[in-house]
Amino acid sequence: MARVGFYDDPLFGEHDAGEGHPERPERLEAVRRGLRDGGIEKELVRLAPRAAAPEELRRVHTAAHVDRLAATAGRHVRLDPDTAAGPRSHAAALAAAGAVVDAVERVLDGSLDRAFCAVRPPGHHATPGRPMGFCLLNNVAVGAAAAMARGLKRVTVIDFDVHHGNGTQEAFWRDPRVLFVSSHQFPYYPGTGALDEVGEGEGRGFTVNLPMPAGLGDGEYRRAYREIVEPIARTFDPELVLVSAGFDAHRDDPLGGMALSAAGFAELTDVCLAVASGAACGRLVAVLEGGYDLDGIAEASAAVVGRMLGRPFAAPDAVPRPGFERLLEAYRTAHAAHWPVVK
């Protein structure tokens, strides 16, 4: 069985996004409940995070951004209409980013095979220059940058949150060392992630967006991931796979409009593991992003972490809705110029 690390800490519960905010501490208890009820918790290597160092953050974020967040320590600060920091939020954000860096280091050193970072605040909307969309620091981007600082030449980030990972896209927009793949409801917050957003300069082709209309579920996701994501990412053959594991594409999520089940999330994880089966030698780090229905978080967490451990999970048997072939063909047309494998 794979050695899977699990990062958790009471400090993550001290991030205060504001009264009544959907990004609340109970989300982490839902993760723990899912792993506990699934009999998974005892099989994990429990690990505490460390704070990310300023130089680790500045590989992704501007110095002004890092300093602005540091200035929120001990205070309640509204950062944008959706995003706030409380007195302990800065410390929690440092620990969230630090957890991902520590996980990357342990996986690359061989003391772990994989890791799941149950962190908050989430990160994939945070751009190099500003917090947004509930996110203060871009945890997965900081982890990817740490891997490249260790000498890796190819890192894949797969983001299956219901919202587009605009911050991660911006961080690596011109960087051919990072293949960023995002499936997301579109049009939807934050408004980015159109099919023709493929990167620029040397990074052109290394951003792969799969915008999706609301209502898609296990059948559509399965085909998109098996027929588009997997062949592209296997061709890239990363040395490490990072996953922005947002659970708000769950069918019961109040902020999303998708229809994934636990079996659907297990299938997405299988694709991520398949991508990691080449040069990455199975090395994968998953990082909690969104997800706001507590029962949905619990069952999706159990499905994802269970597959990371190697536990069996029945594949979804749903079939795509009529007309989905047209969307698949649009994906192929948009990305075949850079990835002929999808023709």
N, C-alpha and C positions, 0 to 999 in steps of 0.2 A: 504493500500500500504506500502511496506517495506520502512524503513528509510535508504536511501543510501547516504553515504558521498562521496564527490568528491574532491580529493586533486589536486590542481593546484597552480602554483605560477610562476610569471615572472622569478624567478631565474632559473627555469629549462631550459628556453630559452637561458640562458647565458653560458651553457656548450658548449664549442667550440671543436668539434671533428675534425676540420680541413676543409679547403676549399674544396668544392665539395663532402664532405663525405655524404653518404646516411642517416646516423643517424643525422638529422638536425632539427633545431627548428620548421620548418614547420609541422613536424609530430604532434606536440601538437596542433597546430592550426587546423589540420585536425580532431583530436579528438573533439575539441570544436565545430567545424562546424557540425560534425555528430550529436552531442548531441543537438545542437541548431536547426538544420534543422529537426530533429526528434521530436521536441517539448519536449525533455527530460530534458534539462538543468534546467528549472524552478522547476522541481520536486526533484532536488538533494539538499543535504545539502553541501554548499560550505565551504571548510576548507583549511586553509593554513598549510603547513608542519612546523615542527620544525627540527632543526639539530639533527641527531643521536649523542649520546654521545659516547666517545671512548670506554667505558666499554660495551656498546651495540654492537658496531662493533666487539670487541674482543671476543664476544661469538662465532663468526664465523670466523673472519679473524685474522691472526697473527699480533702481534704488529709491526713487520717489514713492513708488507703490509700497515697497517694503517699509520705508520710514512712516508712511501714512498709517499703515496698519499698526505699527509699533506704538504710534501716538494714541491709539484707542485704548491701550491697556488701562484697566481700572475705571473705565468710563462707559456710558451708553452713547453710542454714536450711530446715527442713521447715515449709511453710505450710499444708498440709492433707494428708490421707492420699495424695492423688494428685499433689501439686504441691510442688516444691522449688525453691530458688534456690541457685546456687553462687556462687563469688567474682565471676564476671563476668556473672552473669545480669541484674543490675540494668542494667548498661551495655547488654547485648544488648536488653533490653526497651525501654529508651529509644530505641535505634536502630530497633527494629521499629515502634514507634508513630511515630517520626520519619520513617521511610521512607514510611509511608502519608500523613502530612501533606504531605511534600514532593511525593509523587506527585499528591495532590489539587491542590496549588498549581500544579504545572507543567501539569496537564491544564486547569485553569481559566484559566491564563494563555495557553494555546494552544501551548506549546512541545512538548507531547506530545498525542497523541490519546487514548491509553490507557496503562495501566501494570499490570505484574504485580509484586507485592512478595513475593519468596521469603524470608520472615522466620521467625524463631523467637526467643523462644517465641510460640506462637499466642495468640489473644486473645479469642475470642467467648464464653467462659465467665466471664471476669473481669467481675464486677459493679462498679458504682460504688464499693462499699465493701470488696471483698475479692477476692483471687486465688482461683481454683479451677479444677479440671479441666485441669491442665497450663498454665493461662493466668495471666499476671501483670498485664498491662495490656490493655485492650480496644482493639486496634489499629484495627479498622474503625470503632468508635464514635468514637474520637479523630479519625479522618479525617473522619467525617460532621460532627462538631462543628466542625472546622476549616472545612469548606465553608460551614456556616451562619454562622460568624463572618465569612466573606467576603461574606455577604449573600444566599446562596441560600435560597430559601423551600421547596423541595421536593427531598428527597434520598431515593432508594430504596436499601435494603440488602437484597440477596438472598443467603440463606445456604443452600447445599446440602450442608453438612457432614452426616454421618450423625447427629450429635448436635445437639440443639436449642441455638440460640444464646441461652441464657438471659440472659447478661450484656448483650448488645446489646438484647434485648427490654426488660430492666429500665431501661436507660439512656434509652430513648425511649418508655416506656410511656404517658406523658401528652403526648407531643409530636406534633402533627399535621403538623409539617414533615418527619417521617421516616416513610416507609412501610417497615416491616420485614416481610419475607416469609421464612419458614423452612420448608423441607421436611426431615423428620427421622424416623428410626426411633422408634416409640413403642408401648408404654412402654419407655423406655430412659434411660440417663444423660442429663441430670441430673434427669429426672422432670418437667420443665416442657414446655410447648409443646402443651397440649391444644387441641382445636378451638375451645373457648369462650374461650380467652385472646385477647382482641381489643383490649386497651388500655382505658384509663379516662379519664374527663374529656374534655378536648378531643382527646385521642389515641384515643378509642374508634373502632375500625374501622381504625386505621392499623397494627395488628399483625395479620398474616395468617399463621396457622399451618396447615401441612398435615401432621399426624401420619400416619405410614405404618406398617403392619405390616411385620415383617421379610420379606425375600425378594423385594421388588419390584425390577424392573430397568428396562431401557431403554424398554419399551413403556408401562409405567405412569407412569414419570417424564415421558416425552414428553407424554402426554395431560394429566397434571396441570399441567405447565408451560405447555403451549399453551392449555389451556382454562380455567385458573384464574389462574396467575401472570401470564401475558402480558396478558390483558385488564384485570385489576385494575391492574397497574403502568402500562400504557399510559394508562389513564384518569387515574391520578394524574399522569402526564406529568412525571417528575422532571427536574431540571436537571443531575443527576449520578447515576450508578449506581455503587454500591460492591458488591462481591461477596465474601462469605466463602467462599472456595474450599477447602472441605474435600474431600479425596480418599478418605475412609474409607467412602464409599458404594460404592467399587469392589468388584467381585465377589470379589476375592482378599484383601480387607482382613481382618486377624485380629481387629480390635476391632469391626467392623460386621457387620451381617447382611443387607446389600443386595446387588444384583447388577448394578450399572452397569458398562458397558464403556467403552472410550475413545470410541466413537461416542456413547454416552449423555452423557458429559461435554461433548462437542462440541455436542450438541443443547441442553443446558442453557445453554451459553455463547451459542448463537444466540438463545435467548430473552432473555438478559440484554442482548445487543446490540440486539435489536429494541426492548426497553424504552428503551434509550438513544438510539433513533433520532429521538425527538421533540425536546422542549425541551433535552435534554442534548446534542444535536448530536454524538452518538457518544461522549461523554465517559464513560469507565468505568475504574475502578481495582479490580483483583482482588487479594485478600490471602490468602496461604496460611494455612489453618487445620489440620485434621487430615489423616490419611492415614498408614498405618503399614506397608503392603506396599510395598517399595521399587520393584519392577517396576510395580506399579499406579500409584504416584506418578509414575514416569517417563512412562508412556504417557498418563495423564490430564493431566499438565502439558503434554505436547506437543499434545494435542488442544485444550486450553483456550487456550493461548497462540497456537497456530496459527490458531484461529478469530479471536482478537483481532487478529492480523495480517491477516486476510482470506484465509487459505489455505483451499482447499476441503476438505471432509471429508464422507464419505458419511453420510447420515442413518441412524439405527438402523432396522432393519426388523422388530424384535421387536413382537409384539402383546401387549396386556395380558392378564393371567390372567383366567379366568372370574370374574365377580363384582366386577370392579374398578369397574363402573358405579355400584355402590352407594356406594363410597367417594367417587367424583366427585360424586354427588348429595349426599352429606353435606357435602362442601366447599361446594357451591353453596348449600345451605340455610343453612349457618353464616355465609357471607360476603355473601349477596345483600342482606341488610338494609342493609349499608353500601356494597356495590358491585353495583348491579342489573345491571351488564353481564354477570355470570356466570349469570344466571337461565337 
